[in-house]
Amino acid sequence: MQVYLDNNATTMCDPQVVEAMQPFFSELYGNPSSLHKFGTSAHPALRNAINQVYSALNASDEDDIVFTSCATESNNWVLKSVWIDHILNGDKNHIVTTEVEHPSVLSTCRFLEEQGVKVTYLPVNEEGIVEAHTVKSFITEKTALVSIMWASNETGMIFPIKEIGEICKDKGVLFHSDGVQAVGKIPVDLQDVHIDFVSMSAHKFHGPKGIGALYIRNSQALSPHMHGGEQMGHRRSGTLNVPYIVGMGKALELATTNIEEKMASIRAKRDRLEDALLELSDTFVVGKREHRNPNTILISIRGVEGEGMLWDLNNGQIGASTGSACASEDLEANTVMLAIGADTELAHTGIRLSLSRFTTDAEIDYTIAHFKSAVARLRAISSSFAVVQPTKGGEAQACEIH
Amino acid sequence: MAKADMLGASLWDAYSNKVTTLMNNPQHQGEITEEEAASHGNKLIVADFGAESCGDAVRLYWEIDPKDDRIVNSKFKSFGCGTAIASSDVMTELCIGKTVQEAVKITNIDVEFALRDTPDVPAVPPQKMHCSVMAYDVIKKAAGLYLGVEAESFESEIIVCECARVSLGTLKEVIRLNDLHTVEQITDYTKAGGFCKSCIKPGGHEAREWYLVDILADTRREMDEEKMKAAADAGSKGDFESMTLVQQIKAVDAIVDENVRQFLVMDGGDMEVIDIKKGDEYIDIYIRYLGACNGCSSSSTGTLYAIEATLKEKLSSKIRVLPI
């Protein structure tokens, strides 16, 4: 058996989505900007995909949802265009974000800092979320934008987006949320919350890779990121990626139909897995379940280094993820793990398991058994569980966490 | 960056089969108790290095025959990734049968080499070389405990890059000899900084006492000071003929800067010193004209004589200036 539990990284493309995309490669291949019937023959499917996305997110007809190549593009677009529109060509100079954003937000913010923008990186609490009152206290009259993720890729924790939206509305500050881990996974109602911009990506909800979108409230101004042929109502240039837009529409429709039911089913499996793993001694999971995406577990296992654990899981055909520095190309500790677990060994022992609606009970059973035996093997090797103590003077010096 | 860098995350593909095998099934993991060692009439030494909060920790056990200081048995425990476990396992293997004095000579390079499948292919990707360094550190610590000396006393030089074992002295020498200006050049010449990168600048995987950026800056400053001093000495009739080549070039540069260059630049030209060759009769200084000087008729006559005369007067009567 092989088990894929890395669905916060990407998901399997639903075969129904692939089927919906199929005609738009070699049959209906026209450019939808063309006036001839080769071009216009794709319009019904595109119109359908747009409707699917608007209705899945309960967006208003006054709003824009612009298809992009991925959420990284959407995040870059918002941050850089707000900089151009409101900082370079306006009287603002400040952006508020968090320490735990995706690299496509954090790296863009660091780039903007190099350009002279002031950026506040809000700290998170022990559950890994930013509290609304913290956001409120850092907004100044010079703040152009607040950018805070809807749900965390690492912990699955859901942020108080509705309260933050109200605060931004009161203060008259633009609010962007990276919704990659929320859209298609938990209910997202864009008329229930006050958000100006939301980024999303299809491959996180069983759509194809290479297609995402940016929601723009009330069709408000935002300089384009990609200049060219002025497709998508002049907002984003580039020939429409017809099969992928159709795929994203289909995927989002499938993900959000009966979403409560789907969540309950994933949650039941996740909770069963989590309960079983917490039977192991010296373990903890980040964040309360009721505030968490129903598919995610970030568990710390004392005495077991993350890359070693990932290795053993991989040997058992289980795909998971770790924030461990040892598993990164550059040995740098995961900043999100450090932000959440500054006083724990989370940065070295965290393992993330993320389920999908395709995860089965049999896979959960298999994972529980294999996970426990991997922990047993690695703890048997681990110095953290050794019995014989060092010779006097042979103790290790205390270590600064890095 | 190039084609090979376009696809990342191939970390595990770069592990040798030995690393993989030992990670999956380490041969020497376990503990040795005081009672066990005593029952053989041997002494037990247990040393720790690192901690779980650092991301790596190893505990080394040595059972030593006090008659000849020989390590008759050795075990380890490790909190670490696959390469840390495999490195610890091989380190333990290398210790068994050696005397404590011999074991101290085992370095991280030996550990990495023992993990290779074939002698010319590294056992681990560069950033994982760091894992084998702990093996060396914990051996020194165990030996220090047994012999009753400080672990640092086994190290005669200051090692700046632990992964590639490059000393402070070597780094300074290489920077000087090759006139290096960047950390990337240092890495190309010595491999220092090419592995876990902790020694390049503060803020890496672990805190270090010496950093390449500081060593480079200090050495460059020393070099500049020497250049100024050489120029000053040359001005006050320092012995040009007994100078090193580097000092000679600096001295010539200094004289040219002071007496010649301004006139060349005024006419839209310049010159540079290419090489100096010392013969029995003459010291030949090869120069290259730049800008408007290049091809100017006076450059092989009047200007050339003026340069040569100045250098002869200031530095040595044996000087000949040859434009190339």
Chai-1 contact restraints between the chains, C-beta under 6 A:
chainA,res_idxA,chainB,res_idxB,connection_type,confidence,min_distance_angstrom,max_distance_angstrom,comment,restraint_id
A,G303,B,F79,contact,1.0,0.0,6.0,A-B,restraint_1
A,E305,B,F79,contact,1.0,0.0,6.0,A-B,restraint_2
A,E305,B,G80,contact,1.0,0.0,6.0,A-B,restraint_3
A,E305,B,C81,contact,1.0,0.0,6.0,A-B,restraint_4
A,E307,B,C81,contact,1.0,0.0,6.0,A-B,restraint_5
A,G308,B,C81,contact,1.0,0.0,6.0,A-B,restraint_6
A,G308,B,G82,contact,1.0,0.0,6.0,A-B,restraint_7
A,W311,B,G82,contact,1.0,0.0,6.0,A-B,restraint_8
A,A325,B,G55,contact,1.0,0.0,6.0,A-B,restraint_9
A,C326,B,C81,contact,1.0,0.0,6.0,A-B,restraint_10
A,E329,B,G8,contact,1.0,0.0,6.0,A-B,restraint_11
A,L331,B,Q127,contact,1.0,0.0,6.0,A-B,restraint_12
A,L331,B,C196,contact,1.0,0.0,6.0,A-B,restraint_13
A,L331,B,H205,contact,1.0,0.0,6.0,A-B,restraint_14
A,E345,B,E52,contact,1.0,0.0,6.0,A-B,restraint_15
A,E345,B,S53,contact,1.0,0.0,6.0,A-B,restraint_16
A,H348,B,G55,contact,1.0,0.0,6.0,A-B,restraint_17
A,I381,B,Q29,contact,1.0,0.0,6.0,A-B,restraint_18
A,I381,B,S78,contact,1.0,0.0,6.0,A-B,restraint_19
A,S382,B,F79,contact,1.0,0.0,6.0,A-B,restraint_20
A,S383,B,A57,contact,1.0,0.0,6.0,A-B,restraint_21
A,S383,B,R59,contact,1.0,0.0,6.0,A-B,restraint_22
A,S383,B,K77,contact,1.0,0.0,6.0,A-B,restraint_23
A,S383,B,S78,contact,1.0,0.0,6.0,A-B,restraint_24
A,S383,B,F79,contact,1.0,0.0,6.0,A-B,restraint_25
A,S384,B,E52,contact,1.0,0.0,6.0,A-B,restraint_26
A,S384,B,F79,contact,1.0,0.0,6.0,A-B,restraint_27
A,A386,B,E31,contact,1.0,0.0,6.0,A-B,restraint_28
A,A386,B,R59,contact,1.0,0.0,6.0,A-B,restraint_29
A,A386,B,K77,contact,1.0,0.0,6.0,A-B,restraint_30
A,V388,B,E31,contact,1.0,0.0,6.0,A-B,restraint_31
A,V388,B,T33,contact,1.0,0.0,6.0,A-B,restraint_32
A,V388,B,V46,contact,1.0,0.0,6.0,A-B,restraint_33
A,P390,B,V46,contact,1.0,0.0,6.0,A-B,restraint_34
A,P390,B,A47,contact,1.0,0.0,6.0,A-B,restraint_35
A,P390,B,D48,contact,1.0,0.0,6.0,A-B,restraint_36
A,T391,B,I45,contact,1.0,0.0,6.0,A-B,restraint_37
A,T391,B,V46,contact,1.0,0.0,6.0,A-B,restraint_38
A,T391,B,L145,contact,1.0,0.0,6.0,A-B,restraint_39
A,G393,B,L145,contact,1.0,0.0,6.0,A-B,restraint_40
A,G394,B,V46,contact,1.0,0.0,6.0,A-B,restraint_41
A,G394,B,A47,contact,1.0,0.0,6.0,A-B,restraint_42
A,G394,B,D48,contact,1.0,0.0,6.0,A-B,restraint_43
A,G394,B,L145,contact,1.0,0.0,6.0,A-B,restraint_44
A,E395,B,D48,contact,1.0,0.0,6.0,A-B,restraint_45
A,A396,B,D48,contact,1.0,0.0,6.0,A-B,restraint_46
A,A396,B,F49,contact,1.0,0.0,6.0,A-B,restraint_47
A,A396,B,G50,contact,1.0,0.0,6.0,A-B,restraint_48
A,A396,B,A51,contact,1.0,0.0,6.0,A-B,restraint_49
A,C399,B,A51,contact,1.0,0.0,6.0,A-B,restraint_50
A,C399,B,S53,contact,1.0,0.0,6.0,A-B,restraint_51
A,C399,B,C54,contact,1.0,0.0,6.0,A-B,restraint_52
A,I401,B,S53,contact,1.0,0.0,6.0,A-B,restraint_53
